[in-house]
Amino acid sequence: MNVSVFGLGYVGSVSAASFAADGHTVIGVDVNPDKVASLNEGRSPIVEKGLDELIRDNTANGTLRATTSTSDAVENSELSLICVGTPSRRNGSLDLSYLERVCEQIGEALRGKEAYHVVVVRSTVLPGTTHDVVIPALERTSGKTYGSGFGVAVNPEFLREGTALHDFRNPPITLVGHNYVSDAQPTEALYARVDAPVVNTSVRTAEMIKYASNTWHALKVCFANEVGNLCKRLDIDSHEVMDIFCRDEKLNLSSYYMKPGFAFGGSCLPKDVRAMQYRAKEVDLEMPVIGSILGSNGLQIQHAIDMVTESGKKKVGLLGFSFKAGTDDLRESPIVILAEALLGKGYSLSIYDRNVSLARLVGANRAYINEQIPHLSSLLCDTVDEVLDRSEIIVVGNGSPEFADALRRTRPDQSVIDLFRVKVDRKDVPAEYTGICW
Ligand SMILES: NC(=O)c1ccc[n+]([C@@H]2O[C@H](COP(=O)([O-])OP(=O)(O)OC[C@H]3O[C@@H](n4cnc5c(N)ncnc54)[C@H](O)[C@@H]3O)[C@@H](O)[C@H]2O)c1
């Protein structure tokens, strides 16, 4: 392909040189003439292991050159990759001035170009930016319409400085956000020689994935450091702890616990987070990340309470009472906290949980149910349908498989708040449906 790469910084230089090495013909563009000259002389404009050699070889064989001229670059390529900076302002917002300017320049160059051209946003931008800034700037200056006159895709970069060439060649995924297949195809074709699964999604989802990823990486660093700081105080080798911790790929480093939904609860997580925080306090250690976990969890419970109260409906049915399906353990169940809050506000409740009903009769938690929460125990119904019949609003609290079927039996005058994301086709739910965080 003929590709132009706008911005010859860390991302743009690595991308331009790597695409050229893969057999594409690449034109790098930068407003900084020194970077352009450097690349044309076969030298890397940035320090990155192996990049000098790659740029030298590909400028020598004619597959890579640089220019300050946007029109030269756009005219001689079918796809433009935007890799300009999107730095932080003092208040944390993104400075989009470079992005907007480069889009205006590309748009002006597109005005005189007949062939369909795809603009690929590789810079990191917040969800909505492509639709609110990139596309309007391109339309305004090109006089063309997105979708027919030109295309746009979002292709976030996952490389790390220092190992950027290796990361370019071995990315976890190649992510392509687009609204038209005609824009996805050329973007994917760029990566024909890169061995990674291509994941297609919408523009806004692709933008968000980049932020979820980087924030997760930042969270991992701070979590590991806080664990490390506590280990040091307790005279435990933090590296041994985290090395062994990382060997658990079932719960620790896995997709488990990574589904947005309701608060955690049960007899272990709240108790153990609390105890670890207490131990840190005893050794005068601050752990702001770990220290904020229970507060965040509490807010999610409050969020569910607010959703019910804002519905204006007073008869509430709870499907699921224990903190997860398949257990009768009610200790620190966030649904119990939700139920108590609603009861305190004068709501009428009907509750169904197969395992809790069973436990009420024979289970190990019978004493807990009868002694600790007798006021809630009396609200337990024996069947799902009793709850459905009595309720104006139904809250799904856990993922018990029978709840999908229950939602199909709701009425159009009812509302459903799903805290779990039951596997059910929304079209099959007669009630008004909303999820807690989707
Ligand atoms: N650095 C990384 O490791 C990394 C990794 C993934 C994503 N990102 C994201 O990629 C984007 C680029 O980051 P970077 O570190 O490569 O930035 P950078 O600051 O190193 O490079 C940006 C380049 O864009 C050039 N530029 C600015 N306006 C231009 C214009 N109108 N036309 C042509 N060139 C122009 C600048 O002169 C500069 O050389 C950012 O959004 C960043 O968040 C960076």
The ligand as an ORCA input file, in Angstrom:
! r2SCAN-3c Opt
* xyz 0 1
  N       4.863      7.259     22.986
  C       4.247      6.122     23.160
  O       4.814      5.150     23.665
  C       2.824      5.951     22.739
  C       2.264      4.669     22.722
  C       0.948      4.506     22.296
  C       0.201      5.623     21.923
  N       0.758      6.861     21.976
  C      -0.053      7.990     21.521
  O       0.339      8.293     20.186
  C       0.296      9.700     19.954
  C       1.658     10.194     19.534
  O       2.560     10.006     20.604
  P       4.119     10.234     20.441
  O       4.736      9.874     21.752
  O       4.592      9.549     19.209
  O       4.135     11.827     20.223
  P       5.407     12.773     19.912
  O       5.159     14.040     20.639
  O       6.679     12.018     20.146
  O       5.301     13.014     18.356
  C       4.295     13.757     17.747
  C       4.847     14.330     16.458
  O       3.794     14.936     15.739
  C       4.314     16.051     15.062
  N       3.217     16.903     14.621
  C       2.460     17.767     15.335
  N       1.561     18.378     14.550
  C       1.747     17.903     13.301
  C       1.127     18.149     12.053
  N       0.125     19.015     11.938
  N       1.563     17.464     10.975
  C       2.571     16.578     11.081
  N       3.211     16.307     12.244
  C       2.793     16.960     13.338
  C       5.247     16.680     16.085
  O       6.173     17.557     15.485
  C       5.903     15.407     16.661
  O       7.077     15.086     15.955
  C      -0.248     10.301     21.244
  O      -1.631     10.431     21.152
  C       0.119      9.289     22.284
  O      -0.740      9.361     23.401
  C       2.044      7.042     22.354
*
